[in-house]
C-alpha cells in the first residue's frame, strides 16, 4: 500500500471549501503508479484505469 501524506493545503482568502480540503488525506500519484504510466484501480468490484497522458494529465476511465 502506498504511503499517504498529510499535507495541509493553504487556504485562499474567501475560499469556503479550503478548510474542508485541507483535512483530506493526500496520496502521491507517483506512489500509486510506481513508475508505470497506467494502473488498474478496483472499486466495489469494478475496474477503473488510471492513466498518465503524454501531456502529464490524469485520465480515469471505466
Backbone as a printed PyTorch tensor [residue, N CA C, xyz], in Angstrom:
tensor([[[  0.8540,  -1.1840,   0.0000],
         [  0.0000,   0.0000,   0.0000],
         [  0.8910,   1.2350,   0.0000]],

        [[  0.6300,   2.1820,  -0.8790],
         [  1.4330,   3.4030,  -0.9230],
         [  1.3080,   4.1990,   0.3670]],

        [[  2.3760,   4.8800,   0.7010],
         [  2.3600,   5.7240,   1.8850],
         [  1.5280,   6.9660,   1.6300]],

        [[  0.6810,   7.3220,   2.5850],
         [ -0.1020,   8.5340,   2.4300],
         [  0.5600,   9.6590,   3.2030]],

        [[  0.3970,  10.8430,   2.6960],
         [  0.9690,  12.0040,   3.3550],
         [ -0.1420,  12.9670,   3.7200]],

        [[  0.0220,  13.6180,   4.8250],
         [ -0.9470,  14.6190,   5.2800],
         [ -0.3140,  15.9780,   5.0770]],

        [[ -0.6030,  16.6130,   3.9510],
         [ -0.0400,  17.9170,   3.6450],
         [ -1.1560,  18.9440,   3.6400]],

        [[ -1.1150,  19.9010,   4.5590],
         [ -2.1690,  20.9180,   4.5610],
         [ -2.1300,  21.7470,   3.2810]],

        [[ -3.3050,  22.0550,   2.7850],
         [ -3.4340,  22.9010,   1.6060],
         [ -3.6970,  24.3160,   2.0860]],

        [[ -2.8760,  25.2850,   1.6800],
         [ -3.0980,  26.6500,   2.1520],
         [ -4.4510,  27.1920,   1.7030]],

        [[ -5.1210,  27.8620,   2.6080],
         [ -6.4440,  28.4080,   2.3060],
         [ -6.3060,  29.7450,   1.5870]],

        [[ -7.0530,  29.8870,   0.5060],
         [ -7.1000,  31.1650,  -0.2070],
         [ -8.1320,  32.0600,   0.4750]],

        [[ -7.9290,  33.3340,   0.4380],
         [ -8.8640,  34.2770,   1.0460],
         [-10.2340,  34.1480,   0.4000]],

        [[-11.2570,  33.9570,   1.2250],
         [-12.6230,  33.8690,   0.7210],
         [-12.9920,  32.5080,   0.1640]],

        [[-12.1410,  31.4970,   0.3060],
         [-12.4260,  30.1620,  -0.2160],
         [-13.0600,  29.3270,   0.8890]],

        [[-14.3730,  29.1690,   0.8480],
         [-15.1030,  28.4660,   1.8970],
         [-14.7590,  26.9870,   1.9570]],

        [[-14.3990,  26.3730,   0.8350],
         [-14.1020,  24.9420,   0.8040],
         [-12.6780,  24.6070,   1.1810]],

        [[-11.8140,  25.5920,   1.3690],
         [-10.3930,  25.3390,   1.6460],
         [-10.1980,  24.5960,   2.9610]],

        [[-10.9560,  24.9210,   3.9770],
         [-10.8000,  24.2600,   5.2730],
         [-11.1280,  22.7730,   5.1650]],

        [[-12.1620,  22.4320,   4.4290],
         [-12.5320,  21.0300,   4.2530],
         [-11.4730,  20.2920,   3.4550]],

        [[-10.9350,  20.9060,   2.4050],
         [ -9.9150,  20.2610,   1.5730],
         [ -8.6270,  20.0230,   2.3370]],

        [[ -8.2740,  20.9020,   3.2610],
         [ -7.0020,  20.7810,   3.9690],
         [ -6.9800,  19.5700,   4.8930]],

        [[ -8.1320,  19.0350,   5.2620],
         [ -8.1720,  17.8850,   6.1590],
         [ -8.2370,  16.5580,   5.3980]],

        [[ -8.2280,  16.5880,   4.0710],
         [ -8.2800,  15.3630,   3.2810],
         [ -6.9210,  14.6840,   3.2470]],

        [[ -6.9200,  13.3570,   3.1830],
         [ -5.6840,  12.6070,   3.0340],
         [ -5.1930,  12.7730,   1.6070]],

        [[ -3.8960,  12.9980,   1.4610],
         [ -3.2980,  13.2350,   0.1480],
         [ -2.4350,  12.0360,  -0.2280]],

        [[ -2.6320,  11.5160,  -1.4390],
         [ -1.8270,  10.4250,  -1.9710],
         [ -0.9940,  10.9590,  -3.1280]],

        [[  0.2620,  10.5860,  -3.1960],
         [  1.1130,  10.9800,  -4.3030],
         [  0.8700,  10.0400,  -5.4780]],

        [[  0.5910,  10.6010,  -6.6340],
         [  0.3470,   9.7940,  -7.8300],
         [  1.5590,   8.9310,  -8.1340]],

        [[  2.7460,   9.4720,  -7.9270],
         [  3.9600,   8.6990,  -8.1930],
         [  4.0330,   7.4430,  -7.3320]],

        [[  3.4970,   7.4950,  -6.1140],
         [  3.4740,   6.3200,  -5.2460],
         [  2.4380,   5.3040,  -5.7260]],

        [[  1.2980,   5.7810,  -6.1960],
         [  0.2700,   4.8790,  -6.7190],
         [  0.7220,   4.2040,  -8.0080]],

        [[  1.3700,   4.9560,  -8.8620],
         [  1.7350,   4.4670, -10.1870],
         [  3.0180,   3.6260, -10.1780]],

        [[  3.8910,   3.8480,  -9.2070],
         [  5.1500,   3.0930,  -9.0750],
         [  5.9350,   3.0240, -10.3800]],

        [[  6.0570,   4.1670, -11.0430],
         [  6.8500,   4.2430, -12.2700],
         [  6.1160,   3.8450, -13.5380]],

        [[  4.8900,   3.3810, -13.4270],
         [  4.0910,   2.9770, -14.5960],
         [  3.3060,   4.1720, -15.1190]],

        [[  2.8480,   4.0890, -16.3610],
         [  2.0120,   5.1320, -16.9530],
         [  0.5220,   4.8100, -16.7970]],

        [[  0.2100,   3.5730, -16.4230],
         [ -1.1770,   3.1320, -16.3470],
         [ -1.3180,   2.0740, -15.2520]],

        [[ -2.3760,   2.2010, -14.4360],
         [ -2.6660,   1.2100, -13.3920],
         [ -4.1600,   0.9330, -13.3760]],

        [[ -4.5390,  -0.1700, -12.7500],
         [ -5.9460,  -0.5140, -12.5650],
         [ -6.2960,  -0.2850, -11.0950]],

        [[ -7.3730,   0.4550, -10.8650],
         [ -7.9110,   0.6600,  -9.5250],
         [ -9.2070,  -0.1290,  -9.4310]],

        [[ -9.3850,  -0.8660,  -8.3480],
         [-10.6300,  -1.6150,  -8.1610],
         [-11.4770,  -0.9140,  -7.1140]],

        [[-12.7490,  -0.6930,  -7.4520],
         [-13.6890,  -0.0360,  -6.5470],
         [-15.0230,  -0.7570,  -6.6440]],

        [[-15.4540,  -1.3300,  -5.5210],
         [-16.7370,  -2.0570,  -5.4590],
         [-16.8460,  -3.1190,  -6.5500]],

        [[-15.7620,  -3.8430,  -6.7720],
         [-15.7770,  -4.9330,  -7.7380],
         [-15.6310,  -4.5010,  -9.1930]],

        [[-15.4970,  -3.2000,  -9.4370],
         [-15.3410,  -2.6860, -10.8000],
         [-13.9040,  -2.2130, -10.9940]],

        [[-13.3610,  -2.4620, -12.1850],
         [-12.0190,  -1.9940, -12.5080],
         [-12.0780,  -0.6350, -13.1860]],

        [[-11.1800,   0.2450, -12.7690],
         [-11.0370,   1.5700, -13.3600],
         [ -9.5760,   1.7270, -13.7520]],

        [[ -9.3250,   2.3310, -14.9050],
         [ -7.9720,   2.5240, -15.4130],
         [ -7.5560,   3.9720, -15.1670]],

        [[ -6.4360,   4.1570, -14.4680],
         [ -5.8640,   5.4770, -14.2340],
         [ -4.6210,   5.5710, -15.1010]],

        [[ -4.5800,   6.5810, -15.9550],
         [ -3.5100,   6.6930, -16.9400],
         [ -2.9360,   8.1050, -16.9280]],

        [[ -1.6150,   8.1990, -17.0960],
         [ -0.9500,   9.4920, -17.2600],
         [ -0.7210,   9.6820, -18.7540]],

        [[ -1.2400,  10.7730, -19.3000],
         [ -1.0840,  11.0500, -20.7250],
         [  0.3210,  11.5640, -21.0200]],

        [[  0.6490,  11.6600, -22.3040],
         [  1.9480,  12.2140, -22.6950],
         [  2.0850,  13.6680, -22.2610]],

        [[  0.9520,  14.3570, -22.1110],
         [  0.9560,  15.7630, -21.6550],
         [  1.0440,  15.8560, -20.1280]],

        [[  1.0600,  14.6910, -19.4290],
         [  1.1690,  14.6940, -17.9720],
         [ -0.1450,  14.8120, -17.2410]],

        [[ -1.2650,  14.7080, -17.9580],
         [ -2.5760,  14.8000, -17.3290],
         [ -3.0400,  13.4160, -16.9170]],

        [[ -3.9580,  13.3690, -15.9200],
         [ -4.5160,  12.1110, -15.4620],
         [ -5.8540,  11.8480, -16.1150]],

        [[ -6.0520,  10.6030, -16.5490],
         [ -7.3300,  10.1700, -17.1210],
         [ -7.7970,   8.9560, -16.3200]],

        [[ -9.0210,   9.0010, -15.8070],
         [ -9.6240,   7.8640, -15.1150],
         [-10.7890,   7.3900, -15.9560]],

        [[-10.7570,   6.1230, -16.3560],
         [-11.8340,   5.5930, -17.1930],
         [-12.2590,   4.2150, -16.6840]],

        [[-13.4840,   3.8690, -16.9990],
         [-14.0340,   2.5840, -16.5870],
         [-13.7600,   1.5630, -17.6400]]])
